[in-house]
Amino acid sequence: MASRFASFIRSLSIVWLLALAGPAFAEEGPGTAAVRRANESVRALIEQKAEPGSAAEKRLASEISSRLEGFLDVEGLGERALDKHWKTLNAAQRKEYLKLLRELVEGNYVKAMRSNTHYEVRYLKEEEKEGTRRVSTELQFERNGRPE
């Protein structure tokens, strides 16, 4: 009886471990792979600490901007953020809004570069809708050894 119970517990443990490990073995789609590569390349740049205001920091900030343009759709993000108000803006207003939004996003990356911030990106899901791929991610920040 005891060996049957031990066998049952062992089988249950294996099933439980496989259930937990399942998502780790799932193949990621092309959108998730692209976002992961872009995030890793930006992270590598952020981890290069340069003296604030130096030529090296400006070079890094410029490189980060170039990498972000390759995978971050600021125009689409800006349009979705404004929702129905987007249509009320004229071309000059849209251009200015997108310029400011891009500067804000890029400024946050430079801020991260200057701070003692570590982060982990979790890739939650990928979905395709109307010919567009959307990758859902979650960021977990740690600054000076404390979660934020």
Secondary structure, DSSP 8 states (H G I E B T S, - for coil): -HHHHHHHHHHHHHHHHHHHHHHHHS---HHHHHHHHHHHHHHHHHTS---TTSHHHHHHHHHHHHHHHHH--HHHHHHHHHGGGGGGS-HHHHHHHHHHHHHHHHHHHHHHHHTTEEEEEEEEEEEEETTEEEEEEEEEEEETTEE-
